[in-house]
């Protein structure tokens, strides 16, 4: 079931990434302090960083690095990062297939706690959708007309 759900996430993400291709490079990297991470590019990288932190590091125990936002100069750089994230998600969902209520031990802010696989997965996908909304709002402020990237359209 979670694999099917992630396919829906990918469907929405593809729509957003195709839309962002219509945004100028200057606007793609334009900082706006009203949005936590500042730019569309930074929001995309932050989404990937969050998947890497929660799924790769905490969920799978894989080491991760987090280069600065400026290391991702183009949308294609961000897409490559999303492709790595997809590999982490595939590995995570395969490893825990059918055991979504299984609790795994994670460390967060120096505290060890247990959360279910379902909680962890839900956390990262809802986080992505939260920032998707920010990307759409930021693009509107920059003068673009956002597309409908909801799962049901």
Secondary structure by P-SEA (a helix, b strand, c coil): caaaaaaaaaaaaaaaaaaacccccccccccccccccccaaaaaaaaaaaaaacccccccbbbbbbccccccccaaaaaaaaaaaaaaaaaaaaaacccccbbbbbbcccccccccaaaaaaaaaaaaaaaaaaaaaaaaaaccccccccccc
